């Protein structure tokens, strides 16, 4: 049986996928921090 290119994840695609996931997580953390800061400002003001 022949292996069709693209079905089996190569090292490159795996690294790219993981780095994308990390970027998404970092963006989510940034957004959450901004929301927390806004709430904190509303409480203190």
N, C-alpha and C positions, 0 to 999 in steps of 0.2 A: 504493500500500500504506500502511495506517495503522500508525503506530508504537504498540505497546502499552506503556502506562505500566508501568514497573518492570523491563522487560527491559534497557533502556539505563541504565547507572548514571549518576545525576545527580551533580553536584558534591558535594551534601550527603551522599549515601550513600557516596561515595568517601572524603570526609574522615572520616566516622564510622568506616568500615572501617579506614582507616589508623590513626586514633587508638586503635581497639580493639587493633590489632596491636601498637602501641607499648606500650600498657598491659600486654598479655600478656608482652611482652619484658621490661619493667621488673619485673613480678612474678617471672618466671623468674630474673632476675638477683638479686633479693632472696632468693629461696629458695636459690639456689646460694651466695650469700654466707653465709647462715646455716649451711648445711652445711659450708662451708669453715671457718667460725669454730669450729664444734663439733669438727671434725677437729683443728684447731690446738690447741684446749684439751685434747683427749685426748692429743695428743702432748706438750704442755708439762707437763701434770699427771702 
